[in-house]
Amino acid sequence: QVQLVESGGGSAQPGETLRLSCTASGRISPFYRMGWHRQFPGEQGAMVAEITAAGGTTYADSVKGRFIISRHMLNSTGYLQMNALKVAESAVYLCLYKGYQTYWGQGIQVTVSS
């Protein structure tokens, strides 16, 4: 079993930066991927960014060049720095952990408005 704790969401104005964190605890796989998906109201979630155990990254086209995913192996924490946020990116952001099994965080609200 793996537990995920997300933090760092909240409100921002267009163009500002927010940083999300996701810390995993429990039965951590030595080789795991972490990622972030986001869910807009009434829609299914979609991948925002993922990072592999080796540090390889994948981004949705809409966030390339603005968002940065990273991870700290020692404390099993993944980060998503979201730069130049847009109003349309207001959503619930969910942390994803893929190790022995796949786990999702509870989700964290990000609201971008002027």
Backbone torsions as a table, in degrees:
resi	resn	phi	psi	omega
1	GLN	NA	138.4	178.1
2	VAL	-125.4	135.9	176.0
3	GLN	-109.0	140.7	179.8
4	LEU	-120.3	131.2	176.8
5	VAL	-120.7	119.6	-178.7
6	GLU	-101.5	149.5	175.5
7	SER	-154.7	167.0	172.5
8	GLY	101.5	-2.4	178.7
9	GLY	-74.8	-168.9	178.5
10	GLY	135.0	-147.1	-174.3
11	SER	-112.0	148.3	176.0
12	ALA	-150.5	158.6	174.0
13	GLN	-91.8	157.6	177.9
14	PRO	-53.8	135.2	180.0
15	GLY	91.3	-11.9	-179.4
16	GLU	-84.6	177.7	-176.6
17	THR	-119.1	137.9	168.7
18	LEU	-128.4	151.2	178.3
19	ARG	-125.4	122.7	177.7
20	LEU	-98.3	147.0	175.9
21	SER	-127.0	149.8	177.1
22	CYS	-142.7	115.2	-178.7
23	THR	-107.9	127.9	178.9
24	ALA	-100.0	142.8	175.4
25	SER	-143.1	161.3	-178.6
26	GLY	108.3	-139.2	-176.4
27	ARG	-85.0	84.3	-176.0
28	ILE	-82.7	128.2	175.1
29	SER	-72.2	145.3	177.2
30	PRO	-68.0	-20.7	179.1
31	PHE	-129.2	103.0	-177.8
32	TYR	-136.6	154.1	174.4
33	ARG	-103.8	149.7	171.7
34	MET	-128.3	155.2	-179.5
35	GLY	-163.5	176.3	177.6
36	TRP	-132.0	133.9	170.3
37	HIS	-117.5	163.6	174.4
38	ARG	-135.4	149.7	-176.5
39	GLN	-127.9	120.4	175.7
40	PHE	-87.9	154.3	-179.0
41	PRO	-54.3	128.4	177.0
42	GLY	78.0	4.6	-178.8
43	GLU	-122.1	162.7	172.9
44	GLN	-76.4	157.4	178.2
45	GLY	-69.9	155.7	179.1
46	ALA	-138.0	148.4	-178.3
47	MET	-65.2	134.7	173.6
48	VAL	-102.8	-52.0	-179.1
49	ALA	-160.8	149.2	175.1
50	GLU	-139.9	152.9	178.4
51	ILE	-134.2	133.7	-178.1
52	THR	-86.2	174.3	177.4
53	ALA	-61.4	-31.7	-179.2
54	ALA	-84.9	-2.7	178.5
55	GLY	95.1	3.7	176.2
56	GLY	-69.9	142.1	-175.4
57	THR	-122.3	148.9	174.9
58	THR	-132.6	138.0	-179.6
59	TYR	-129.6	147.9	167.7
60	ALA	-65.0	145.5	-177.7
61	ASP	-55.6	-35.1	-174.1
62	SER	-69.4	-16.4	-177.1
63	VAL	-114.8	-4.2	-179.8
64	LYS	-57.3	133.9	179.9
65	GLY	87.3	-11.3	179.7
66	ARG	-118.7	-37.3	-178.6
67	PHE	-101.7	147.4	178.4
68	ILE	-132.1	123.2	176.1
69	ILE	-101.9	140.0	178.9
70	SER	-148.5	174.1	179.8
71	ARG	-151.7	152.6	175.1
72	HIS	-115.7	109.2	-172.4
73	MET	-64.1	-40.0	-172.8
74	LEU	-64.3	-34.9	-179.7
75	ASN	-109.3	14.9	174.5
76	SER	50.8	45.4	-178.5
77	THR	-119.9	134.2	173.8
78	GLY	-108.7	151.3	-177.2
79	TYR	-130.5	147.7	171.8
80	LEU	-131.0	108.5	175.0
81	GLN	-91.3	122.8	-176.0
82	MET	-111.9	105.9	-179.5
83	ASN	-98.7	156.2	175.9
84	ALA	50.4	50.6	-177.2
85	LEU	-61.9	148.7	-179.9
86	LYS	-116.5	152.5	179.5
87	VAL	-55.9	-39.2	-177.4
88	ALA	-68.5	-6.8	179.4
89	GLU	-94.2	7.2	172.1
90	SER	-64.2	123.4	-174.6
91	ALA	-171.3	174.8	168.8
92	VAL	-91.5	125.6	-179.4
93	TYR	-103.2	130.3	-176.3
94	LEU	-118.3	133.2	176.2
95	CYS	-81.1	142.1	179.7
96	LEU	-125.4	133.9	176.8
97	TYR	-125.2	126.8	178.3
98	LYS	-121.9	102.5	176.7
99	GLY	-125.5	-120.3	173.0
100	TYR	-62.0	-34.3	175.0
101	GLN	-137.1	173.0	178.8
102	THR	-102.7	133.8	178.4
103	TYR	-130.1	150.1	177.8
104	TRP	-119.7	144.3	170.5
105	GLY	-76.0	173.9	-177.8
106	GLN	-76.3	-18.5	-179.9
107	GLY	101.7	147.1	-179.0
108	ILE	-136.6	134.3	-175.6
109	GLN	-80.3	134.0	171.6
110	VAL	-122.3	123.9	-179.3
111	THR	-122.5	123.0	179.5
112	VAL	-115.0	115.2	-179.5
113	SER	-154.1	156.4	178.6
114	SER	-99.3	NA	NA
